[in-house]
Each structure stands twice: as structure tokens, then as C-alpha cells.
Amino acid sequence: MPIFTTECAIPTCHVNGGPPPNLIADKAYDELMGLGYVDTTNAESSILYVRMVSTTNPMPPAGVLPAEQIAYVLAWIEQGALNN
């Protein structure tokens, strides 16, 4: 959640009224899971992960996140993307 809060749930991005998914704290998990951004059976094909590592259309648009943050998100997905 800290990665999403700092990098994604910012004005004009993934907040109320912005493009989906809404990544503010109380909505992030339900949005990511309910809208199909996370695939726990094939973590590397998850839309969330694919967009984070994209070199042509990365999220966040300012550029690719540090490798450590991307690794945390991938590990979370691989471990079942629990709501914890």
C-alpha cells in the first residue's frame, strides 16, 4: 500500500475521479482485485505488474519505479495478493 499511496494515488492519477483503478487506501485492494489488475496464477502477466515494468507505457507515467518497489509488488502478487 505505501508504494501505491506514494506513487499512484496522487492528484490527477489513481484517485477519486481519476483513471481506474482507484488506489486510495480504502479502495485500492477491491479495485485491483475486482477490476482484474492482479492475476495470482500468473503474477508476471498481471496488468498491474505489466504496466509497472513497461518501457513504452509505464506506470507511473514519469517513469519506471525503482526495481526494489517493483519486486515488492511482484512478490505480493506471487504470494497470493492478500489484503493485509
KEMARDO-580954 format. One record per residue: residue number from 1; residue in three letters; x, y, z of N, C-alpha, C, O in turn. Coordinates in steps of 0.001 Angstrom, whole numbers. Layout:
BEGIN
nr = NUM, rest = ALA, n.xx = X, n.yy = Y, n.zz = Z, ca.xx = X, ca.yy = Y, ca.zz = Z, c.xx = X, c.yy = Y, c.zz = Z, o.xx = X, o.yy = Y, o.zz = Z
...
end
This chain:
BEGIN
nr = 1, rest = MET, n.xx = 803, n.yy = -1204, n.zz = 0, ca.xx = 0, ca.yy = 0, ca.zz = 0, c.xx = 847, c.yy = 1270, c.zz = 0, o.xx = 481, o.yy = 2233, o.zz = -674
nr = 2, rest = PRO, n.xx = 1970, n.yy = 1312, n.zz = 731, ca.xx = 2767, ca.yy = 2543, ca.zz = 702, c.xx = 3245, c.yy = 2916, c.zz = -709, o.xx = 3314, o.yy = 4098, o.zz = -1046
nr = 3, rest = ILE, n.xx = 3569, n.yy = 1931, n.zz = -1517, ca.xx = 4005, ca.yy = 2226, ca.zz = -2888, c.xx = 2872, c.yy = 2872, c.zz = -3668, o.xx = 3085, o.yy = 3868, o.zz = -4358
nr = 4, rest = PHE, n.xx = 1675, n.yy = 2318, n.zz = -3566, ca.xx = 534, ca.yy = 2879, ca.zz = -4290, c.xx = 195, c.yy = 4277, c.zz = -3782, o.xx = -118, o.yy = 5170, o.zz = -4570
nr = 5, rest = THR, n.xx = 257, n.yy = 4464, n.zz = -2470, ca.xx = -63, ca.yy = 5763, ca.zz = -1889, c.xx = 909, c.yy = 6840, c.zz = -2371, o.xx = 493, o.yy = 7942, o.zz = -2727
nr = 6, rest = THR, n.xx = 2183, n.yy = 6523, n.zz = -2379, ca.xx = 3207, ca.yy = 7490, ca.zz = -2741, c.xx = 3308, c.yy = 7723, c.zz = -4244, o.xx = 3477, o.yy = 8858, o.zz = -4689
nr = 7, rest = GLU, n.xx = 3207, n.yy = 6669, n.zz = -5014, ca.xx = 3485, ca.yy = 6752, ca.zz = -6450, c.xx = 2253, c.yy = 6832, c.zz = -7341, o.xx = 2343, o.yy = 7319, o.zz = -8468
nr = 8, rest = CYS, n.xx = 1109, n.yy = 6366, n.zz = -6862, ca.xx = -54, ca.yy = 6213, ca.zz = -7742, c.xx = -1290, c.yy = 7005, c.zz = -7305, o.xx = -1983, o.yy = 7578, o.zz = -8146
nr = 9, rest = ALA, n.xx = -1568, n.yy = 7041, n.zz = -6021, ca.xx = -2763, ca.yy = 7720, ca.zz = -5510, c.xx = -2447, c.yy = 9187, c.zz = -5267, o.xx = -2496, o.yy = 9671, o.zz = -4136
nr = 10, rest = ILE, n.xx = -2126, n.yy = 9873, n.zz = -6328, ca.xx = -1767, ca.yy = 11283, ca.zz = -6266, c.xx = -2708, c.yy = 12071, c.zz = -7167, o.xx = -3322, o.yy = 11486, o.zz = -8059
nr = 11, rest = PRO, n.xx = -2843, n.yy = 13373, n.zz = -6965, ca.xx = -3761, ca.yy = 14155, ca.zz = -7794, c.xx = -3524, c.yy = 13918, c.zz = -9288, o.xx = -2384, o.yy = 13828, o.zz = -9745
nr = 12, rest = THR, n.xx = -4601, n.yy = 13823, n.zz = -10018, ca.xx = -4675, ca.yy = 13558, ca.zz = -11465, c.xx = -4332, c.yy = 12123, c.zz = -11834, o.xx = -4337, o.yy = 11786, o.zz = -13018
nr = 13, rest = CYS, n.xx = -4040, n.yy = 11282, n.zz = -10879, ca.xx = -3768, ca.yy = 9884, ca.zz = -11208, c.xx = -4869, c.yy = 8993, c.zz = -10632, o.xx = -6050, o.yy = 9253, o.zz = -10859
nr = 14, rest = HIS, n.xx = -4505, n.yy = 7965, n.zz = -9905, ca.xx = -5460, ca.yy = 6944, ca.zz = -9474, c.xx = -6128, c.yy = 7279, c.zz = -8140, o.xx = -5900, o.yy = 6623, o.zz = -7124
nr = 15, rest = VAL, n.xx = -6958, n.yy = 8320, n.zz = -8177, ca.xx = -7735, ca.yy = 8758, ca.zz = -7022, c.xx = -9180, c.yy = 8953, c.zz = -7472, o.xx = -9493, o.yy = 8762, o.zz = -8647
nr = 16, rest = ASN, n.xx = -10055, n.yy = 9329, n.zz = -6555, ca.xx = -11449, ca.yy = 9575, ca.zz = -6904, c.xx = -11536, c.yy = 10502, c.zz = -8106, o.xx = -10970, o.yy = 11595, o.zz = -8093
nr = 17, rest = GLY, n.xx = -12236, n.yy = 10072, n.zz = -9138, ca.xx = -12415, ca.yy = 10883, ca.zz = -10331, c.xx = -11323, c.yy = 10726, c.zz = -11362, o.xx = -11447, o.yy = 11250, o.zz = -12470
nr = 18, rest = GLY, n.xx = -10250, n.yy = 10018, n.zz = -11031, ca.xx = -9151, ca.yy = 9789, ca.zz = -11971, c.xx = -9346, c.yy = 8471, c.zz = -12706, o.xx = -10380, o.yy = 7820, o.zz = -12560
nr = 19, rest = PRO, n.xx = -8351, n.yy = 8080, n.zz = -13495, ca.xx = -8464, ca.yy = 6818, ca.zz = -14225, c.xx = -8445, c.yy = 5625, c.zz = -13275, o.xx = -7790, o.yy = 5674, o.zz = -12235
nr = 20, rest = PRO, n.xx = -9155, n.yy = 4558, n.zz = -13621, ca.xx = -9130, ca.yy = 3373, ca.zz = -12773, c.xx = -7762, c.yy = 2692, c.zz = -12840, o.xx = -7030, o.yy = 2854, o.zz = -13817
nr = 21, rest = PRO, n.xx = -7429, n.yy = 1942, n.zz = -11814, ca.xx = -8151, ca.yy = 1712, ca.zz = -10570, c.xx = -7920, c.yy = 2852, c.zz = -9579, o.xx = -6912, o.yy = 3555, o.zz = -9632
nr = 22, rest = ASN, n.xx = -8874, n.yy = 3008, n.zz = -8686, ca.xx = -8752, ca.yy = 3986, ca.zz = -7607, c.xx = -7823, c.yy = 3370, c.zz = -6559, o.xx = -8139, o.yy = 2319, o.zz = -6002
nr = 23, rest = LEU, n.xx = -6702, n.yy = 3999, n.zz = -6289, ca.xx = -5715, ca.yy = 3411, ca.zz = -5389, c.xx = -5576, c.yy = 4138, c.zz = -4065, o.xx = -4526, o.yy = 4068, o.zz = -3427
nr = 24, rest = ILE, n.xx = -6635, n.yy = 4845, n.zz = -3638, ca.xx = -6602, ca.yy = 5390, ca.zz = -2289, c.xx = -6803, c.yy = 4228, c.zz = -1317, o.xx = -7405, o.yy = 3211, o.zz = -1663
nr = 25, rest = ALA, n.xx = -6303, n.yy = 4390, n.zz = -125, ca.xx = -6173, ca.yy = 3292, ca.zz = 837, c.xx = -7402, c.yy = 2419, c.zz = 998, o.xx = -7281, o.yy = 1196, o.zz = 941
nr = 26, rest = ASP, n.xx = -8564, n.yy = 2985, n.zz = 1193, ca.xx = -9735, ca.yy = 2162, ca.zz = 1492, c.xx = -10365, c.yy = 1525, c.zz = 262, o.xx = -11298, o.yy = 734, o.zz = 402
nr = 27, rest = LYS, n.xx = -9894, n.yy = 1839, n.zz = -922, ca.xx = -10451, ca.yy = 1277, ca.zz = -2144, c.xx = -9457, c.yy = 452, c.zz = -2951, o.xx = -9870, o.yy = -331, o.zz = -3806
nr = 28, rest = ALA, n.xx = -8170, n.yy = 604, n.zz = -2705, ca.xx = -7129, ca.yy = 28, ca.zz = -3562, c.xx = -7277, c.yy = -1479, c.zz = -3753, o.xx = -7283, o.yy = -1952, o.zz = -4889
nr = 29, rest = TYR, n.xx = -7393, n.yy = -2224, n.zz = -2693, ca.xx = -7435, ca.yy = -3683, ca.zz = -2823, c.xx = -8639, c.yy = -4129, c.zz = -3646, o.xx = -8496, o.yy = -4915, o.zz = -4583
nr = 30, rest = ASP, n.xx = -9813, n.yy = -3635, n.zz = -3305, ca.xx = -11018, ca.yy = -4039, ca.zz = -4032, c.xx = -10940, c.yy = -3651, c.zz = -5504, o.xx = -11384, o.yy = -4406, o.zz = -6369
nr = 31, rest = GLU, n.xx = -10385, n.yy = -2489, n.zz = -5791, ca.xx = -10253, ca.yy = -2048, ca.zz = -7180, c.xx = -9279, c.yy = -2950, c.zz = -7937, o.xx = -9599, o.yy = -3426, o.zz = -9026
nr = 32, rest = LEU, n.xx = -8109, n.yy = -3186, n.zz = -7380, ca.xx = -7108, ca.yy = -4006, ca.zz = -8067, c.xx = -7621, c.yy = -5414, c.zz = -8330, o.xx = -7428, o.yy = -5953, o.zz = -9420
nr = 33, rest = MET, n.xx = -8262, n.yy = -6002, n.zz = -7352, ca.xx = -8737, ca.yy = -7369, ca.zz = -7499, c.xx = -10029, c.yy = -7436, c.zz = -8324, o.xx = -10162, o.yy = -8274, o.zz = -9216
nr = 34, rest = GLY, n.xx = -10965, n.yy = -6555, n.zz = -8021, ca.xx = -12263, ca.yy = -6593, ca.zz = -8684, c.xx = -12230, c.yy = -6219, c.zz = -10155, o.xx = -13052, o.yy = -6697, o.zz = -10936
nr = 35, rest = LEU, n.xx = -11286, n.yy = -5370, n.zz = -10538, ca.xx = -11200, ca.yy = -4945, ca.zz = -11935, c.xx = -10197, c.yy = -5779, c.zz = -12733, o.xx = -9934, o.yy = -5478, o.zz = -13897
nr = 36, rest = GLY, n.xx = -9638, n.yy = -6817, n.zz = -12122, ca.xx = -8768, ca.yy = -7744, ca.zz = -12836, c.xx = -7346, c.yy = -7278, c.zz = -13082, o.xx = -6705, o.yy = -7753, o.zz = -14020
nr = 37, rest = TYR, n.xx = -6835, n.yy = -6368, n.zz = -12277, ca.xx = -5470, ca.yy = -5890, ca.zz = -12456, c.xx = -4422, c.yy = -6854, c.zz = -11906, o.xx = -3234, o.yy = -6721, o.zz = -12202
nr = 38, rest = VAL, n.xx = -4862, n.yy = -7819, n.zz = -11108, ca.xx = -3947, ca.yy = -8762, ca.zz = -10472, c.xx = -4334, c.yy = -10186, c.zz = -10844, o.xx = -5498, o.yy = -10572, o.zz = -10737
nr = 39, rest = ASP, n.xx = -3341, n.yy = -10967, n.zz = -11284, ca.xx = -3537, ca.yy = -12377, ca.zz = -11633, c.xx = -2601, c.yy = -13195, c.zz = -10753, o.xx = -1401, o.yy = -13270, o.zz = -11019
nr = 40, rest = THR, n.xx = -3140, n.yy = -13800, n.zz = -9720, ca.xx = -2293, ca.yy = -14544, ca.zz = -8789, c.xx = -1834, c.yy = -15881, c.zz = -9355, o.xx = -933, o.yy = -16498, o.zz = -8788
nr = 41, rest = THR, n.xx = -2417, n.yy = -16346, n.zz = -10445, ca.xx = -1970, ca.yy = -17596, ca.zz = -11055, c.xx = -801, c.yy = -17385, c.zz = -12007, o.xx = -54, o.yy = -18320, o.zz = -12296
nr = 42, rest = ASN, n.xx = -643, n.yy = -16166, n.zz = -12491, ca.xx = 481, ca.yy = -15818, ca.zz = -13365, c.xx = 854, c.yy = -14371, c.zz = -13075, o.xx = 482, o.yy = -13461, o.zz = -13815
nr = 43, rest = ALA, n.xx = 1592, n.yy = -14173, n.zz = -11993, ca.xx = 1886, ca.yy = -12829, ca.zz = -11479, c.xx = 2492, c.yy = -11909, c.zz = -12528, o.xx = 2134, o.yy = -10734, o.zz = -12601
nr = 44, rest = GLU, n.xx = 3397, n.yy = -12423, n.zz = -13334, ca.xx = 4079, ca.yy = -11579, ca.zz = -14309, c.xx = 3180, c.yy = -11139, c.zz = -15462, o.xx = 3552, o.yy = -10253, o.zz = -16232
nr = 45, rest = SER, n.xx = 2008, n.yy = -11745, n.zz = -15587, ca.xx = 1065, ca.yy = -11294, ca.zz = -16614, c.xx = -9, c.yy = -10376, c.zz = -16036, o.xx = -885, o.yy = -9914, o.zz = -16768
nr = 46, rest = SER, n.xx = 49, n.yy = -10107, n.zz = -14735, ca.xx = -897, ca.yy = -9185, ca.zz = -14116, c.xx = -792, c.yy = -7818, c.zz = -14777, o.xx = 311, o.yy = -7321, o.zz = -15006
nr = 47, rest = ILE, n.xx = -1916, n.yy = -7218, n.zz = -15080, ca.xx = -1926, ca.yy = -5890, ca.zz = -15685, c.xx = -1113, c.yy = -4924, c.zz = -14826, o.xx = -334, o.yy = -4129, o.zz = -15352
nr = 48, rest = LEU, n.xx = -1291, n.yy = -4991, n.zz = -13526, ca.xx = -555, ca.yy = -4117, ca.zz = -12610, c.xx = 949, c.yy = -4242, c.zz = -12829, o.xx = 1643, o.yy = -3238, o.zz = -12990
nr = 49, rest = TYR, n.xx = 1446, n.yy = -5468, n.zz = -12833, ca.xx = 2885, ca.yy = -5687, ca.zz = -12998, c.xx = 3351, c.yy = -5292, c.zz = -14398, o.xx = 4384, o.yy = -4637, o.zz = -14542
nr = 50, rest = VAL, n.xx = 2613, n.yy = -5676, n.zz = -15412, ca.xx = 2990, ca.yy = -5362, ca.zz = -16792, c.xx = 3127, c.yy = -3857, c.zz = -16989, o.xx = 4070, o.yy = -3393, o.zz = -17630
nr = 51, rest = ARG, n.xx = 2189, n.yy = -3102, n.zz = -16440, ca.xx = 2268, ca.yy = -1636, ca.zz = -16582, c.xx = 3430, c.yy = -1053, c.zz = -15791, o.xx = 4011, o.yy = -48, o.zz = -16202
nr = 52, rest = MET, n.xx = 3772, n.yy = -1655, n.zz = -14681, ca.xx = 4883, ca.yy = -1148, ca.zz = -13873, c.xx = 6234, c.yy = -1355, c.zz = -14556, o.xx = 7153, o.yy = -563, o.zz = -14350
nr = 53, rest = VAL, n.xx = 6366, n.yy = -2398, n.zz = -15358, ca.xx = 7650, ca.yy = -2691, ca.zz = -15998, c.xx = 7691, c.yy = -2279, c.zz = -17468, o.xx = 8717, o.yy = -2450, o.zz = -18127
nr = 54, rest = SER, n.xx = 6606, n.yy = -1747, n.zz = -17983, ca.xx = 6554, ca.yy = -1342, ca.zz = -19385, c.xx = 7580, c.yy = -249, c.zz = -19679, o.xx = 7742, o.yy = 691, o.zz = -18901
nr = 55, rest = THR, n.xx = 8259, n.yy = -384, n.zz = -20799, ca.xx = 9202, ca.yy = 657, ca.zz = -21211, c.xx = 8548, c.yy = 1637, c.zz = -22184, o.xx = 9084, o.yy = 2719, o.zz = -22423
nr = 56, rest = THR, n.xx = 7397, n.yy = 1268, n.zz = -22746, ca.xx = 6724, ca.yy = 2156, ca.zz = -23694, c.xx = 5538, c.yy = 2896, c.zz = -23093, o.xx = 5186, o.yy = 3978, o.zz = -23562
nr = 57, rest = ASN, n.xx = 4916, n.yy = 2327, n.zz = -22061, ca.xx = 3743, ca.yy = 2942, ca.zz = -21443, c.xx = 3757, c.yy = 2654, c.zz = -19937, o.xx = 2848, o.yy = 2004, o.zz = -19421
nr = 58, rest = PRO, n.xx = 4788, n.yy = 3138, n.zz = -19234, ca.xx = 4940, ca.yy = 2768, ca.zz = -17825, c.xx = 3973, c.yy = 3489, c.zz = -16905, o.xx = 3448, o.yy = 4561, o.zz = -17207
nr = 59, rest = MET, n.xx = 3769, n.yy = 2857, n.zz = -15789, ca.xx = 3068, ca.yy = 3480, ca.zz = -14675, c.xx = 4047, c.yy = 3485, c.zz = -13522, o.xx = 4590, o.yy = 2435, o.zz = -13179
nr = 60, rest = PRO, n.xx = 4282, n.yy = 4595, n.zz = -12934, ca.xx = 3706, ca.yy = 5905, ca.zz = -13216, c.xx = 4289, c.yy = 6486, c.zz = -14513, o.xx = 5379, o.yy = 6107, o.zz = -14943
nr = 61, rest = PRO, n.xx = 3540, n.yy = 7415, n.zz = -15126, ca.xx = 3968, ca.yy = 7981, ca.zz = -16402, c.xx = 5328, c.yy = 8675, c.zz = -16362, o.xx = 5998, o.yy = 8785, o.zz = -17389
nr = 62, rest = ALA, n.xx = 5737, n.yy = 9141, n.zz = -15190, ca.xx = 7025, ca.yy = 9813, ca.zz = -15080, c.xx = 8194, c.yy = 8855, c.zz = -15282, o.xx = 9330, o.yy = 9295, o.zz = -15457
nr = 63, rest = GLY, n.xx = 7931, n.yy = 7562, n.zz = -15260, ca.xx = 8986, ca.yy = 6584, ca.zz = -15479, c.xx = 8845, c.yy = 5372, c.zz = -14589, o.xx = 8041, o.yy = 5352, o.zz = -13657
nr = 64, rest = VAL, n.xx = 9636, n.yy = 4368, n.zz = -14889, ca.xx = 9583, ca.yy = 3100, ca.zz = -14177, c.xx = 10000, c.yy = 3299, c.zz = -12717, o.xx = 10927, o.yy = 4050, o.zz = -12415
nr = 65, rest = LEU, n.xx = 9300, n.yy = 2615, n.zz = -11834, ca.xx = 9625, ca.yy = 2657, ca.zz = -10403, c.xx = 10951, c.yy = 1961, c.zz = -10134, o.xx = 11420, o.yy = 1181, o.zz = -10963
nr = 66, rest = PRO, n.xx = 11556, n.yy = 2231, n.zz = -8991, ca.xx = 12783, ca.yy = 1518, ca.zz = -8628, c.xx = 12540, c.yy = 5, c.zz = -8608, o.xx = 11458, o.yy = -456, o.zz = -8246
nr = 67, rest = ALA, n.xx = 13556, n.yy = -750, n.zz = -9000, ca.xx = 13449, ca.yy = -2208, ca.zz = -9087, c.xx = 12985, c.yy = -2826, c.zz = -7772, o.xx = 12233, o.yy = -3801, o.zz = -7780
nr = 68, rest = GLU, n.xx = 13418, n.yy = -2278, n.zz = -6655, ca.xx = 13026, ca.yy = -2823, ca.zz = -5349, c.xx = 11515, c.yy = -2722, c.zz = -5142, o.xx = 10900, o.yy = -3667, o.zz = -4648
nr = 69, rest = GLN, n.xx = 10915, n.yy = -1602, n.zz = -5510, ca.xx = 9469, ca.yy = -1440, ca.zz = -5355, c.xx = 8709, c.yy = -2386, c.zz = -6288, o.xx = 7700, o.yy = -2973, o.zz = -5896
nr = 70, rest = ILE, n.xx = 9187, n.yy = -2528, n.zz = -7496, ca.xx = 8547, ca.yy = -3454, ca.zz = -8441, c.xx = 8644, c.yy = -4882, c.zz = -7913, o.xx = 7686, o.yy = -5647, o.zz = -8017
nr = 71, rest = ALA, n.xx = 9780, n.yy = -5241, n.zz = -7355, ca.xx = 9962, ca.yy = -6578, ca.zz = -6784, c.xx = 9009, c.yy = -6826, c.zz = -5625, o.xx = 8495, o.yy = -7935, o.zz = -5480
nr = 72, rest = TYR, n.xx = 8764, n.yy = -5813, n.zz = -4794, ca.xx = 7807, ca.yy = -5953, ca.zz = -3689, c.xx = 6401, c.yy = -6246, c.zz = -4217, o.xx = 5707, o.yy = -7122, o.zz = -3701
nr = 73, rest = VAL, n.xx = 5994, n.yy = -5513, n.zz = -5234, ca.xx = 4656, ca.yy = -5710, ca.zz = -5796, c.xx = 4555, c.yy = -7099, c.zz = -6426, o.xx = 3563, o.yy = -7798, o.zz = -6220
nr = 74, rest = LEU, n.xx = 5561, n.yy = -7503, n.zz = -7184, ca.xx = 5544, ca.yy = -8836, ca.zz = -7796, c.xx = 5493, c.yy = -9919, c.zz = -6723, o.xx = 4732, o.yy = -10877, o.zz = -6855
nr = 75, rest = ALA, n.xx = 6281, n.yy = -9786, n.zz = -5675, ca.xx = 6275, ca.yy = -10777, ca.zz = -4591, c.xx = 4906, c.yy = -10839, c.zz = -3927, o.xx = 4427, o.yy = -11923, o.zz = -3594
nr = 76, rest = TRP, n.xx = 4274, n.yy = -9690, n.zz = -3732, ca.xx = 2935, ca.yy = -9652, ca.zz = -3136, c.xx = 1953, c.yy = -10431, c.zz = -4007, o.xx = 1149, o.yy = -11206, o.zz = -3490
nr = 77, rest = ILE, n.xx = 2011, n.yy = -10234, n.zz = -5307, ca.xx = 1115, ca.yy = -10954, ca.zz = -6217, c.xx = 1413, c.yy = -12448, c.zz = -6177, o.xx = 494, o.yy = -13261, o.zz = -6074
nr = 78, rest = GLU, n.xx = 2684, n.yy = -12813, n.zz = -6256, ca.xx = 3090, ca.yy = -14236, ca.zz = -6246, c.xx = 2664, c.yy = -14926, c.zz = -4972, o.xx = 2389, o.yy = -16126, o.zz = -4991
nr = 79, rest = GLN, n.xx = 2599, n.yy = -14211, n.zz = -3867, ca.xx = 2217, ca.yy = -14783, ca.zz = -2583, c.xx = 710, c.yy = -14797, c.zz = -2377, o.xx = 235, o.yy = -15088, o.zz = -1279
nr = 80, rest = GLY, n.xx = -38, n.yy = -14486, n.zz = -3420, ca.xx = -1492, ca.yy = -14589, ca.zz = -3338, c.xx = -2219, c.yy = -13270, c.zz = -3235, o.xx = -3444, o.yy = -13256, o.zz = -3115
nr = 81, rest = ALA, n.xx = -1504, n.yy = -12161, n.zz = -3278, ca.xx = -2117, ca.yy = -10815, ca.zz = -3238, c.xx = -3121, c.yy = -10702, c.zz = -2102, o.xx = -4279, o.yy = -10337, o.zz = -2307
nr = 82, rest = LEU, n.xx = -2658, n.yy = -11019, n.zz = -913, ca.xx = -3539, ca.yy = -10951, ca.zz = 257, c.xx = -3858, c.yy = -9511, c.zz = 629, o.xx = -3064, o.yy = -8604, o.zz = 382
nr = 83, rest = ASN, n.xx = -5011, n.yy = -9314, n.zz = 1216, ca.xx = -5440, ca.yy = -7995, ca.zz = 1672, c.xx = -4938, c.yy = -7785, c.zz = 3098, o.xx = -5701, o.yy = -7849, o.zz = 4062
nr = 84, rest = ASN, n.xx = -3633, n.yy = -7533, n.zz = 3204, ca.xx = -3053, ca.yy = -7377, ca.zz = 4539, c.xx = -2162, c.yy = -6167, c.zz = 4644, o.xx = -1602, o.yy = -5904, o.zz = 5708
end
